[in-house]
């Protein structure tokens, strides 16, 4: 039974990691929560995968900085909010014909903008490398 739980956590962590990486390119997928879920799954199932994740040069520092309460780098905030609104406004203007869905997308974009901007801004001197 213990090995089934371990395998389930590894699979869930890997799926979450894939979704987190996709979230970097698709603004409606929240990157950080998926990466944190991956870390939580891996820490309970595979020390090797957990160490790989937190030492990964692309996502490791984001996980560690967020878990330590240091915040999100200003550049990441600017890129996230910019990509979010470019994709949202394009979708609202050219893809979605229904007014209610357009309003819903605008509200979702507004919420995620607020959420990103309310996080602490990580100063360069505090970053984990």
ROZATI-516805 format. One record per atom (N, C-alpha, C): x, y, z; residue number from 1; atom name; residue in one letter. Coordinates in Angstrom, 1 decimal. Atoms other than C-alpha are relative to their C-alpha. Layout:
N
<node <X; Y; Z>; NUM; 'CA'; 'A'>
...
This chain:
129
<node <0.8; -1.2; 0.0>; 1; 'N'; 'X'>
<node <0.0; 0.0; 0.0>; 1; 'CA'; 'X'>
<node <0.9; 1.3; 0.0>; 1; 'C'; 'X'>
<node <-0.9; -1.2; -0.1>; 2; 'N'; 'X'>
<node <2.9; 2.4; 0.8>; 2; 'CA'; 'X'>
<node <0.6; 0.3; -1.4>; 2; 'C'; 'X'>
<node <-0.6; -0.2; 1.3>; 3; 'N'; 'X'>
<node <4.4; 1.9; -2.7>; 3; 'CA'; 'X'>
<node <-1.1; 0.6; -1.0>; 3; 'C'; 'X'>
<node <1.0; -0.6; 0.8>; 4; 'N'; 'X'>
<node <1.0; 2.7; -4.3>; 4; 'CA'; 'X'>
<node <-0.2; 1.5; 0.3>; 4; 'C'; 'X'>
<node <0.1; -1.5; -0.3>; 5; 'N'; 'X'>
<node <0.7; 6.0; -2.4>; 5; 'CA'; 'X'>
<node <1.2; 0.7; -0.5>; 5; 'C'; 'X'>
<node <-1.2; -0.6; 0.5>; 6; 'N'; 'X'>
<node <4.3; 6.8; -3.3>; 6; 'CA'; 'X'>
<node <-0.1; 0.3; -1.5>; 6; 'C'; 'X'>
<node <0.2; -0.1; 1.4>; 7; 'N'; 'X'>
<node <3.6; 6.1; -7.0>; 7; 'CA'; 'X'>
<node <-1.0; 1.1; -0.4>; 7; 'C'; 'X'>
<node <1.1; -1.0; 0.2>; 8; 'N'; 'X'>
<node <0.4; 8.2; -6.9>; 8; 'CA'; 'X'>
<node <0.5; 1.4; 0.2>; 8; 'C'; 'X'>
<node <-0.5; -1.3; -0.2>; 9; 'N'; 'X'>
<node <2.2; 11.1; -5.4>; 9; 'CA'; 'X'>
<node <1.0; 0.5; -1.1>; 9; 'C'; 'X'>
<node <-1.0; -0.3; 1.1>; 10; 'N'; 'X'>
<node <5.0; 10.9; -8.0>; 10; 'CA'; 'X'>
<node <-0.8; 0.4; -1.3>; 10; 'C'; 'X'>
<node <0.8; -0.3; 1.2>; 11; 'N'; 'X'>
<node <2.4; 10.8; -10.8>; 11; 'CA'; 'X'>
<node <-0.7; 1.4; 0.1>; 11; 'C'; 'X'>
<node <0.7; -1.3; -0.2>; 12; 'N'; 'X'>
<node <0.4; 13.7; -9.3>; 12; 'CA'; 'X'>
<node <1.0; 1.2; 0.0>; 12; 'C'; 'X'>
<node <-1.0; -1.0; 0.1>; 13; 'N'; 'X'>
<node <3.6; 15.7; -8.8>; 13; 'CA'; 'X'>
<node <0.5; 0.3; -1.4>; 13; 'C'; 'X'>
<node <-0.5; -0.2; 1.4>; 14; 'N'; 'X'>
<node <4.7; 15.2; -12.4>; 14; 'CA'; 'X'>
<node <-1.1; 0.7; -0.8>; 14; 'C'; 'X'>
<node <1.0; -0.6; 0.8>; 15; 'N'; 'X'>
<node <1.3; 16.1; -13.8>; 15; 'CA'; 'X'>
<node <-0.1; 1.5; 0.4>; 15; 'C'; 'X'>
<node <0.0; -1.3; -0.5>; 16; 'N'; 'X'>
<node <1.3; 19.2; -11.6>; 16; 'CA'; 'X'>
<node <1.2; 0.8; -0.5>; 16; 'C'; 'X'>
<node <-1.2; -0.7; 0.6>; 17; 'N'; 'X'>
<node <4.8; 20.1; -12.8>; 17; 'CA'; 'X'>
<node <-0.2; 0.4; -1.4>; 17; 'C'; 'X'>
<node <0.3; -0.3; 1.4>; 18; 'N'; 'X'>
<node <3.7; 19.8; -16.4>; 18; 'CA'; 'X'>
<node <-1.0; 1.2; -0.1>; 18; 'C'; 'X'>
<node <1.0; -1.1; 0.0>; 19; 'N'; 'X'>
<node <0.7; 22.0; -15.7>; 19; 'CA'; 'X'>
<node <0.7; 1.4; 0.4>; 19; 'C'; 'X'>
<node <-0.7; -1.2; -0.5>; 20; 'N'; 'X'>
<node <3.0; 24.5; -13.9>; 20; 'CA'; 'X'>
<node <0.8; 0.6; -1.1>; 20; 'C'; 'X'>
<node <-0.9; -0.5; 1.1>; 21; 'N'; 'X'>
<node <5.4; 24.7; -16.9>; 21; 'CA'; 'X'>
<node <-0.9; 0.5; -1.1>; 21; 'C'; 'X'>
<node <1.0; -0.5; 1.0>; 22; 'N'; 'X'>
<node <2.4; 25.1; -19.3>; 22; 'CA'; 'X'>
<node <-0.5; 1.3; 0.5>; 22; 'C'; 'X'>
<node <0.5; -1.3; -0.5>; 23; 'N'; 'X'>
<node <1.2; 27.9; -17.0>; 23; 'CA'; 'X'>
<node <1.0; 1.2; -0.3>; 23; 'C'; 'X'>
<node <-1.0; -1.0; 0.4>; 24; 'N'; 'X'>
<node <4.4; 29.8; -17.9>; 24; 'CA'; 'X'>
<node <-0.4; 0.6; -1.3>; 24; 'C'; 'X'>
<node <0.4; -0.4; 1.4>; 25; 'N'; 'X'>
<node <3.1; 30.0; -21.5>; 25; 'CA'; 'X'>
<node <-1.4; 0.3; -0.1>; 25; 'C'; 'X'>
<node <1.4; -0.2; 0.0>; 26; 'N'; 'X'>
<node <-0.6; 30.0; -20.8>; 26; 'CA'; 'X'>
<node <-0.5; 0.7; 1.2>; 26; 'C'; 'X'>
<node <0.2; -0.8; -1.2>; 27; 'N'; 'X'>
<node <-1.5; 32.8; -18.5>; 27; 'CA'; 'X'>
<node <-1.2; -0.4; 0.9>; 27; 'C'; 'X'>
<node <1.1; 0.4; -0.8>; 28; 'N'; 'X'>
<node <-4.8; 31.3; -17.3>; 28; 'CA'; 'X'>
<node <0.3; -1.1; 1.0>; 28; 'C'; 'X'>
<node <-0.4; 1.0; -0.9>; 29; 'N'; 'X'>
<node <-3.0; 28.4; -15.7>; 29; 'CA'; 'X'>
<node <0.9; 0.6; 1.0>; 29; 'C'; 'X'>
<node <-0.9; -0.6; -1.0>; 30; 'N'; 'X'>
<node <-1.5; 29.4; -12.4>; 30; 'CA'; 'X'>
<node <1.3; -0.8; 0.2>; 30; 'C'; 'X'>
<node <-1.3; 0.8; -0.1>; 31; 'N'; 'X'>
<node <2.2; 28.4; -12.4>; 31; 'CA'; 'X'>
<node <0.4; -0.3; 1.4>; 31; 'C'; 'X'>
<node <-0.5; 0.3; -1.3>; 32; 'N'; 'X'>
<node <3.2; 28.8; -8.8>; 32; 'CA'; 'X'>
<node <-0.8; -1.0; 0.8>; 32; 'C'; 'X'>
<node <0.7; 1.0; -0.7>; 33; 'N'; 'X'>
<node <0.4; 26.8; -7.2>; 33; 'CA'; 'X'>
<node <0.3; -1.5; -0.5>; 33; 'C'; 'X'>
<node <-0.3; 1.3; 0.5>; 34; 'N'; 'X'>
<node <1.1; 23.9; -9.5>; 34; 'CA'; 'X'>
<node <1.4; -0.5; 0.3>; 34; 'C'; 'X'>
<node <-1.4; 0.3; -0.4>; 35; 'N'; 'X'>
<node <4.9; 24.1; -8.8>; 35; 'CA'; 'X'>
<node <0.1; -0.4; 1.5>; 35; 'C'; 'X'>
<node <0.0; 0.3; -1.4>; 36; 'N'; 'X'>
<node <4.2; 24.2; -5.1>; 36; 'CA'; 'X'>
<node <-0.6; -1.4; 0.3>; 36; 'C'; 'X'>
<node <0.6; 1.3; -0.1>; 37; 'N'; 'X'>
<node <1.9; 21.2; -5.4>; 37; 'CA'; 'X'>
<node <1.0; -1.1; -0.4>; 37; 'C'; 'X'>
<node <-1.0; 1.0; 0.4>; 38; 'N'; 'X'>
<node <4.6; 19.3; -7.3>; 38; 'CA'; 'X'>
<node <1.1; -0.2; 1.2>; 38; 'C'; 'X'>
<node <-1.0; 0.1; -1.1>; 39; 'N'; 'X'>
<node <7.1; 20.1; -4.5>; 39; 'CA'; 'X'>
<node <-0.6; -0.7; 1.2>; 39; 'C'; 'X'>
<node <0.6; 0.7; -1.1>; 40; 'N'; 'X'>
<node <4.6; 18.9; -1.9>; 40; 'CA'; 'X'>
<node <-0.1; -1.5; -0.2>; 40; 'C'; 'X'>
<node <0.1; 1.5; 0.3>; 41; 'N'; 'X'>
<node <4.0; 15.6; -3.7>; 41; 'CA'; 'X'>
<node <1.4; -0.6; 0.0>; 41; 'C'; 'X'>
<node <-1.3; 0.6; 0.0>; 42; 'N'; 'X'>
<node <7.7; 15.0; -4.3>; 42; 'CA'; 'X'>
<node <0.7; -0.1; 1.3>; 42; 'C'; 'X'>
<node <-0.7; 0.1; -1.3>; 43; 'N'; 'X'>
<node <8.8; 15.8; -0.8>; 43; 'CA'; 'X'>
<node <-0.6; -1.2; 0.9>; 43; 'C'; 'X'>
<node <0.6; 1.1; -0.7>; 44; 'N'; 'X'>
<node <6.4; 13.1; 0.4>; 44; 'CA'; 'X'>
<node <0.2; -1.4; -0.7>; 44; 'C'; 'X'>
<node <-0.1; 1.3; 0.7>; 45; 'N'; 'X'>
<node <7.3; 10.5; -2.2>; 45; 'CA'; 'X'>
<node <1.4; -0.3; -0.5>; 45; 'C'; 'X'>
<node <-1.3; 0.2; 0.5>; 46; 'N'; 'X'>
<node <10.8; 11.0; -3.6>; 46; 'CA'; 'X'>
<node <0.9; 1.1; 0.3>; 46; 'C'; 'X'>
<node <-1.0; -1.0; -0.4>; 47; 'N'; 'X'>
<node <13.7; 12.9; -2.1>; 47; 'CA'; 'X'>
<node <0.8; 0.4; -1.3>; 47; 'C'; 'X'>
<node <-0.7; -0.3; 1.2>; 48; 'N'; 'X'>
<node <15.5; 12.7; -5.4>; 48; 'CA'; 'X'>
<node <-0.7; 0.9; -1.0>; 48; 'C'; 'X'>
<node <0.8; -0.9; 0.8>; 49; 'N'; 'X'>
<node <12.7; 14.3; -7.4>; 49; 'CA'; 'X'>
<node <-0.2; 1.4; 0.6>; 49; 'C'; 'X'>
<node <0.1; -1.3; -0.7>; 50; 'N'; 'X'>
<node <12.2; 17.0; -4.7>; 50; 'CA'; 'X'>
<node <1.3; 0.8; -0.1>; 50; 'C'; 'X'>
<node <-1.3; -0.7; 0.1>; 51; 'N'; 'X'>
<node <15.9; 17.9; -4.7>; 51; 'CA'; 'X'>
<node <0.2; 0.5; -1.4>; 51; 'C'; 'X'>
<node <-0.2; -0.4; 1.4>; 52; 'N'; 'X'>
<node <15.9; 18.0; -8.5>; 52; 'CA'; 'X'>
<node <-0.9; 1.2; -0.3>; 52; 'C'; 'X'>
<node <1.0; -1.1; 0.2>; 53; 'N'; 'X'>
<node <12.8; 20.3; -8.5>; 53; 'CA'; 'X'>
<node <0.5; 1.3; 0.6>; 53; 'C'; 'X'>
<node <-0.4; -1.2; -0.6>; 54; 'N'; 'X'>
<node <14.1; 22.8; -6.0>; 54; 'CA'; 'X'>
<node <1.4; 0.5; -0.4>; 54; 'C'; 'X'>
<node <-1.3; -0.4; 0.5>; 55; 'N'; 'X'>
<node <17.6; 22.9; -7.5>; 55; 'CA'; 'X'>
<node <-0.1; 0.3; -1.5>; 55; 'C'; 'X'>
<node <0.2; -0.2; 1.5>; 56; 'N'; 'X'>
<node <16.2; 23.2; -11.1>; 56; 'CA'; 'X'>
<node <0.3; 1.5; -0.3>; 56; 'C'; 'X'>
<node <-0.3; -1.3; 0.3>; 57; 'N'; 'X'>
<node <17.6; 26.3; -12.7>; 57; 'CA'; 'X'>
<node <-1.1; 0.9; -0.5>; 57; 'C'; 'X'>
<node <1.1; -0.8; 0.5>; 58; 'N'; 'X'>
<node <14.3; 27.4; -14.2>; 58; 'CA'; 'X'>
<node <-1.1; 0.2; 1.0>; 58; 'C'; 'X'>
<node <1.1; -0.1; -0.9>; 59; 'N'; 'X'>
<node <11.8; 26.8; -11.4>; 59; 'CA'; 'X'>
<node <0.3; -0.1; 1.5>; 59; 'C'; 'X'>
<node <-0.4; 0.2; -1.4>; 60; 'N'; 'X'>
<node <13.7; 26.0; -8.3>; 60; 'CA'; 'X'>
<node <0.0; 1.2; 0.9>; 60; 'C'; 'X'>
<node <-0.1; -1.2; -0.8>; 61; 'N'; 'X'>
<node <14.4; 29.5; -7.1>; 61; 'CA'; 'X'>
<node <-1.4; 0.6; 0.3>; 61; 'C'; 'X'>
<node <1.4; -0.5; -0.2>; 62; 'N'; 'X'>
<node <10.7; 30.5; -7.6>; 62; 'CA'; 'X'>
<node <-0.7; -0.7; 1.2>; 62; 'C'; 'X'>
<node <0.6; 0.8; -1.0>; 63; 'N'; 'X'>
<node <9.6; 27.6; -5.4>; 63; 'CA'; 'X'>
<node <0.6; 0.4; 1.4>; 63; 'C'; 'X'>
<node <-0.7; -0.3; -1.2>; 64; 'N'; 'X'>
<node <12.2; 28.3; -2.7>; 64; 'CA'; 'X'>
<node <-0.3; 1.4; 0.5>; 64; 'C'; 'X'>
<node <0.3; -1.4; -0.4>; 65; 'N'; 'X'>
<node <11.6; 32.1; -2.7>; 65; 'CA'; 'X'>
<node <-1.4; 0.1; 0.5>; 65; 'C'; 'X'>
<node <1.4; -0.1; -0.4>; 66; 'N'; 'X'>
<node <7.9; 31.7; -2.5>; 66; 'CA'; 'X'>
<node <-0.3; -0.7; 1.4>; 66; 'C'; 'X'>
<node <0.2; 0.8; -1.3>; 67; 'N'; 'X'>
<node <8.0; 29.0; 0.3>; 67; 'CA'; 'X'>
<node <0.7; 0.7; 1.2>; 67; 'C'; 'X'>
<node <-0.7; -0.7; -1.1>; 68; 'N'; 'X'>
<node <10.4; 31.2; 2.3>; 68; 'CA'; 'X'>
<node <-0.7; 1.3; 0.2>; 68; 'C'; 'X'>
<node <0.7; -1.2; -0.2>; 69; 'N'; 'X'>
<node <8.0; 34.1; 2.0>; 69; 'CA'; 'X'>
<node <0.7; 1.3; -0.5>; 69; 'C'; 'X'>
<node <-0.7; -1.2; 0.5>; 70; 'N'; 'X'>
<node <10.4; 36.3; 0.1>; 70; 'CA'; 'X'>
<node <-0.7; 0.7; -1.2>; 70; 'C'; 'X'>
<node <0.8; -0.7; 1.0>; 71; 'N'; 'X'>
<node <8.0; 37.0; -2.8>; 71; 'CA'; 'X'>
<node <0.4; -0.4; -1.4>; 71; 'C'; 'X'>
<node <-0.2; 0.3; 1.4>; 72; 'N'; 'X'>
<node <8.1; 37.1; -6.6>; 72; 'CA'; 'X'>
<node <0.8; 1.2; -0.6>; 72; 'C'; 'X'>
<node <-0.8; -1.1; 0.6>; 73; 'N'; 'X'>
<node <10.7; 39.0; -8.6>; 73; 'CA'; 'X'>
<node <-0.9; 1.0; -0.9>; 73; 'C'; 'X'>
<node <0.7; -1.1; 0.7>; 74; 'N'; 'X'>
<node <9.5; 42.3; -10.2>; 74; 'CA'; 'X'>
<node <-0.1; -0.4; -1.5>; 74; 'C'; 'X'>
<node <0.0; 0.4; 1.4>; 75; 'N'; 'X'>
<node <10.4; 41.0; -13.7>; 75; 'CA'; 'X'>
<node <-1.0; -1.0; -0.2>; 75; 'C'; 'X'>
<node <1.0; 1.1; 0.1>; 76; 'N'; 'X'>
<node <8.2; 37.9; -13.2>; 76; 'CA'; 'X'>
<node <-1.4; 0.6; 0.1>; 76; 'C'; 'X'>
<node <1.3; -0.6; -0.1>; 77; 'N'; 'X'>
<node <5.3; 40.1; -12.1>; 77; 'CA'; 'X'>
<node <-0.3; 0.7; -1.3>; 77; 'C'; 'X'>
<node <0.2; -0.8; 1.2>; 78; 'N'; 'X'>
<node <5.7; 42.4; -15.1>; 78; 'CA'; 'X'>
<node <-0.4; -0.9; -1.2>; 78; 'C'; 'X'>
<node <0.3; 1.0; 1.1>; 79; 'N'; 'X'>
<node <5.9; 39.5; -17.6>; 79; 'CA'; 'X'>
<node <-1.3; -0.7; 0.2>; 79; 'C'; 'X'>
<node <1.2; 0.7; -0.2>; 80; 'N'; 'X'>
<node <3.1; 37.6; -16.0>; 80; 'CA'; 'X'>
<node <-1.3; 0.8; -0.3>; 80; 'C'; 'X'>
<node <1.2; -0.9; 0.2>; 81; 'N'; 'X'>
<node <0.6; 40.5; -15.9>; 81; 'CA'; 'X'>
<node <-0.1; 0.4; -1.5>; 81; 'C'; 'X'>
<node <0.1; -0.4; 1.4>; 82; 'N'; 'X'>
<node <1.6; 41.6; -19.4>; 82; 'CA'; 'X'>
<node <-0.5; -1.1; -0.9>; 82; 'C'; 'X'>
<node <0.5; 1.1; 0.9>; 83; 'N'; 'X'>
<node <1.2; 38.2; -21.0>; 83; 'CA'; 'X'>
<node <-1.5; -0.4; 0.3>; 83; 'C'; 'X'>
<node <1.4; 0.2; -0.4>; 84; 'N'; 'X'>
<node <-2.0; 37.7; -19.0>; 84; 'CA'; 'X'>
<node <-1.0; 0.9; -0.8>; 84; 'C'; 'X'>
<node <0.9; -1.0; 0.7>; 85; 'N'; 'X'>
<node <-3.6; 40.9; -20.5>; 85; 'CA'; 'X'>
<node <0.1; -0.1; -1.5>; 85; 'C'; 'X'>
<node <-0.1; 0.2; 1.4>; 86; 'N'; 'X'>
<node <-2.2; 40.4; -24.0>; 86; 'CA'; 'X'>
<node <-0.9; -1.1; -0.5>; 86; 'C'; 'X'>
<node <0.8; 1.1; 0.4>; 87; 'N'; 'X'>
<node <-3.8; 37.0; -24.2>; 87; 'CA'; 'X'>
<node <-1.5; 0.2; 0.3>; 87; 'C'; 'X'>
<node <1.4; -0.2; -0.4>; 88; 'N'; 'X'>
<node <-7.0; 38.0; -22.4>; 88; 'CA'; 'X'>
<node <-0.7; 1.0; -1.0>; 88; 'C'; 'X'>
<node <0.6; -1.0; 0.9>; 89; 'N'; 'X'>
<node <-7.6; 41.1; -24.5>; 89; 'CA'; 'X'>
<node <-0.2; -0.5; -1.4>; 89; 'C'; 'X'>
<node <0.2; 0.6; 1.3>; 90; 'N'; 'X'>
<node <-7.0; 39.2; -27.7>; 90; 'CA'; 'X'>
<node <-1.2; -0.9; -0.1>; 90; 'C'; 'X'>
<node <1.1; 0.9; 0.0>; 91; 'N'; 'X'>
<node <-9.3; 36.5; -26.7>; 91; 'CA'; 'X'>
<node <-1.4; 0.7; 0.2>; 91; 'C'; 'X'>
<node <1.3; -0.7; -0.2>; 92; 'N'; 'X'>
<node <-12.0; 38.9; -25.5>; 92; 'CA'; 'X'>
<node <-0.4; 0.7; -1.3>; 92; 'C'; 'X'>
<node <0.3; -0.8; 1.2>; 93; 'N'; 'X'>
<node <-11.7; 41.0; -28.7>; 93; 'CA'; 'X'>
<node <-0.3; -0.8; -1.3>; 93; 'C'; 'X'>
<node <0.0; 0.7; 1.3>; 94; 'N'; 'X'>
<node <-11.3; 38.4; -31.4>; 94; 'CA'; 'X'>
<node <-0.5; -1.5; 0.0>; 94; 'C'; 'X'>
<node <0.3; 1.4; 0.0>; 95; 'N'; 'X'>
<node <-12.1; 34.9; -30.2>; 95; 'CA'; 'X'>
<node <-1.4; -0.3; 0.6>; 95; 'C'; 'X'>
<node <1.2; 0.3; -0.7>; 96; 'N'; 'X'>
<node <-15.1; 34.9; -27.8>; 96; 'CA'; 'X'>
<node <-1.1; 0.9; -0.5>; 96; 'C'; 'X'>
<node <1.1; -0.9; 0.4>; 97; 'N'; 'X'>
<node <-18.4; 36.1; -29.2>; 97; 'CA'; 'X'>
<node <-1.0; 0.4; 1.1>; 97; 'C'; 'X'>
<node <1.0; -0.1; -1.1>; 98; 'N'; 'X'>
<node <-20.5; 35.8; -26.0>; 98; 'CA'; 'X'>
<node <0.4; 1.1; 1.0>; 98; 'C'; 'X'>
<node <-0.3; -1.1; -0.9>; 99; 'N'; 'X'>
<node <-20.7; 39.0; -23.9>; 99; 'CA'; 'X'>
<node <0.3; -0.4; 1.4>; 99; 'C'; 'X'>
<node <-0.1; 0.4; -1.4>; 100; 'N'; 'X'>
<node <-21.1; 37.2; -20.6>; 100; 'CA'; 'X'>
<node <1.4; -0.7; 0.2>; 100; 'C'; 'X'>
<node <-1.3; 0.7; -0.1>; 101; 'N'; 'X'>
<node <-18.0; 35.0; -21.3>; 101; 'CA'; 'X'>
<node <1.1; 1.1; -0.1>; 101; 'C'; 'X'>
<node <-1.0; -1.1; 0.0>; 102; 'N'; 'X'>
<node <-16.0; 38.2; -22.2>; 102; 'CA'; 'X'>
<node <0.1; 0.7; 1.4>; 102; 'C'; 'X'>
<node <0.0; -0.6; -1.3>; 103; 'N'; 'X'>
<node <-17.1; 39.7; -18.9>; 103; 'CA'; 'X'>
<node <0.7; -0.9; 1.0>; 103; 'C'; 'X'>
<node <-0.6; 1.0; -0.9>; 104; 'N'; 'X'>
<node <-16.1; 36.5; -17.1>; 104; 'CA'; 'X'>
<node <1.5; 0.0; -0.1>; 104; 'C'; 'X'>
<node <-1.4; 0.0; 0.2>; 105; 'N'; 'X'>
<node <-12.7; 36.5; -18.7>; 105; 'CA'; 'X'>
<node <0.7; 1.3; 0.5>; 105; 'C'; 'X'>
<node <-0.6; -1.2; -0.5>; 106; 'N'; 'X'>
<node <-12.1; 40.1; -17.8>; 106; 'CA'; 'X'>
<node <0.1; 0.0; 1.5>; 106; 'C'; 'X'>
<node <-0.1; 0.1; -1.4>; 107; 'N'; 'X'>
<node <-13.0; 39.4; -14.2>; 107; 'CA'; 'X'>
<node <1.1; -1.0; 0.5>; 107; 'C'; 'X'>
<node <-1.1; 1.0; -0.3>; 108; 'N'; 'X'>
<node <-10.7; 36.3; -14.1>; 108; 'CA'; 'X'>
<node <1.3; 0.7; -0.2>; 108; 'C'; 'X'>
<node <-1.3; -0.7; 0.2>; 109; 'N'; 'X'>
<node <-7.9; 38.4; -15.6>; 109; 'CA'; 'X'>
<node <0.3; 1.1; 1.1>; 109; 'C'; 'X'>
<node <-0.2; -1.0; -1.1>; 110; 'N'; 'X'>
<node <-8.5; 41.2; -13.0>; 110; 'CA'; 'X'>
<node <0.3; -0.7; 1.3>; 110; 'C'; 'X'>
<node <-0.3; 0.7; -1.3>; 111; 'N'; 'X'>
<node <-8.5; 38.7; -10.1>; 111; 'CA'; 'X'>
<node <1.5; -0.5; 0.0>; 111; 'C'; 'X'>
<node <-1.3; 0.5; 0.0>; 112; 'N'; 'X'>
<node <-5.2; 37.1; -11.2>; 112; 'CA'; 'X'>
<node <1.0; 1.2; -0.1>; 112; 'C'; 'X'>
<node <-0.8; -1.2; -0.1>; 113; 'N'; 'X'>
<node <-3.7; 40.6; -11.8>; 113; 'CA'; 'X'>
<node <0.2; 0.4; 1.4>; 113; 'C'; 'X'>
<node <0.0; -0.4; -1.4>; 114; 'N'; 'X'>
<node <-4.6; 41.5; -8.3>; 114; 'CA'; 'X'>
<node <0.8; -1.0; 0.9>; 114; 'C'; 'X'>
<node <-0.7; 1.0; -0.8>; 115; 'N'; 'X'>
<node <-3.3; 38.2; -6.9>; 115; 'CA'; 'X'>
<node <1.5; 0.1; -0.2>; 115; 'C'; 'X'>
<node <-1.5; -0.1; 0.3>; 116; 'N'; 'X'>
<node <0.1; 38.6; -8.6>; 116; 'CA'; 'X'>
<node <0.6; 1.2; 0.6>; 116; 'C'; 'X'>
<node <-0.5; -1.2; -0.5>; 117; 'N'; 'X'>
<node <0.5; 42.2; -7.7>; 117; 'CA'; 'X'>
<node <0.0; 0.1; 1.5>; 117; 'C'; 'X'>
<node <0.0; -0.1; -1.5>; 118; 'N'; 'X'>
<node <-0.4; 41.7; -4.0>; 118; 'CA'; 'X'>
<node <1.1; -0.8; 0.6>; 118; 'C'; 'X'>
<node <-1.1; 0.8; -0.6>; 119; 'N'; 'X'>
<node <2.4; 39.2; -3.5>; 119; 'CA'; 'X'>
<node <1.2; 0.9; 0.2>; 119; 'C'; 'X'>
<node <-1.2; -0.8; -0.3>; 120; 'N'; 'X'>
<node <5.6; 40.6; -2.0>; 120; 'CA'; 'X'>
<node <0.9; 0.0; -1.2>; 120; 'C'; 'X'>
<node <-0.9; -0.1; 1.1>; 121; 'N'; 'X'>
<node <8.1; 41.8; -4.6>; 121; 'CA'; 'X'>
<node <1.4; -0.3; 0.6>; 121; 'C'; 'X'>
<node <-1.3; 0.5; -0.4>; 122; 'N'; 'X'>
<node <11.4; 40.0; -4.3>; 122; 'CA'; 'X'>
<node <1.1; 0.9; -0.5>; 122; 'C'; 'X'>
<node <-1.2; -0.9; 0.3>; 123; 'N'; 'X'>
<node <14.5; 42.3; -4.2>; 123; 'CA'; 'X'>
<node <1.1; -1.0; -0.4>; 123; 'C'; 'X'>
<node <-1.2; 0.8; 0.6>; 124; 'N'; 'X'>
<node <17.6; 41.0; -6.1>; 124; 'CA'; 'X'>
<node <0.9; -0.5; 1.2>; 124; 'C'; 'X'>
<node <-0.9; 0.4; -1.1>; 125; 'N'; 'X'>
<node <19.6; 40.9; -2.8>; 125; 'CA'; 'X'>
<node <-0.6; -1.2; 0.8>; 125; 'C'; 'X'>
<node <0.6; 1.0; -0.8>; 126; 'N'; 'X'>
<node <17.1; 38.4; -1.3>; 126; 'CA'; 'X'>
<node <-0.2; -1.3; -0.8>; 126; 'C'; 'X'>
<node <0.3; 1.2; 0.9>; 127; 'N'; 'X'>
<node <16.9; 35.9; -4.3>; 127; 'CA'; 'X'>
<node <0.9; -1.2; 0.4>; 127; 'C'; 'X'>
<node <-0.8; 1.2; -0.2>; 128; 'N'; 'X'>
<node <18.0; 32.3; -3.8>; 128; 'CA'; 'X'>
<node <0.5; -0.4; -1.4>; 128; 'C'; 'X'>
<node <-0.5; 0.4; 1.3>; 129; 'N'; 'X'>
<node <20.2; 31.2; -6.7>; 129; 'CA'; 'X'>
<node <0.3; -1.5; 0.0>; 129; 'C'; 'X'>
